[in-house]
Amino acid sequence: MTNYYTDNSEETPSKENIDISFMKQALQEAHKADERDEVPIGAVVVCQGRIIARGYNLTETLIDVTAHAEMQAITAAAGFLGGKYLTDCTLYVTVEPCVMCAGALGWSQISRIVFGAADDKRGFQRFAPNALHPKTEVISGVLEEECSKLVKSFFKKKR
């Protein structure tokens, strides 16, 4: 696995720079969804500074309403770790998780969720703010403009 936030300097990167670096990886996953004409949302799960799982929306491809980017990444991460709990892991996702995904993330006991763009229509913070595990830290707005622009562009093309 590649450690995506290392560089050639001897200075330790800030938590903000680490979050930006991994969100760029989630954006790459979102672009894969866009290429498949799926809603362009991407996710990566990071454990001990390394990406252990990736996912992007596959709801149309798999004809499965549960095939959200987060669900794909949660399943892959659990398989990689050999267990259902994602403690000591961070999910980076380009758009705020929906209620379904937040529930799954709550059951996984994930330590951190970092998302780019808020989802005022379907996001968990509006409809199920207590769905996550009580110890889960949530960071929002990381590369918000890029994440939002990708989704808005997708839906603009659909209209």
C-alpha positions, 0 to 999 in steps of 0.5 A: 500500500502506498502512503499517500501523504508522505513527501520528501521533506522531513517535516511531519505533514499537518492533519489538514494536509493529510485530510486534503491528500486523502480527499484527493484520492476520494475524488479520484474514485468519484471520477471513476463513478462519473466515467460510468455515468454514476452519481460521482461520489467516491470514498477511501478508508485509511488505517495507519496512514494507508488506504486500505479500501476504495469505493465509488457509487455503483447503484446503476451498474449493480442495480442496487440502491445500497451500492453507495461509495461508502458502502463499497468502501466499508465492505472492502475495509472490513474484508481487508481487516478481517473484521467488521469494526473500523476502529482506528480508521478514517473514511474520506468521502466526497459528499456527506453520507446519507442516513443509510451510510451513516447507520452502517458507519455507526455500526462499524464504529469508525473513528473519523469521517471526513467529507467534502460537500454537505448534502442538504437534501439527503445528508445524515446530519439533518435527518439522523445526526445521532446515527454515528458511534458517539466517539466518531469525529466528523470533519466537513468541508475538505475540498468542498468546492471541488467535491460540490462542483463534480456532483453539480456538474453531473446533475446539470448534464442530466437535466 
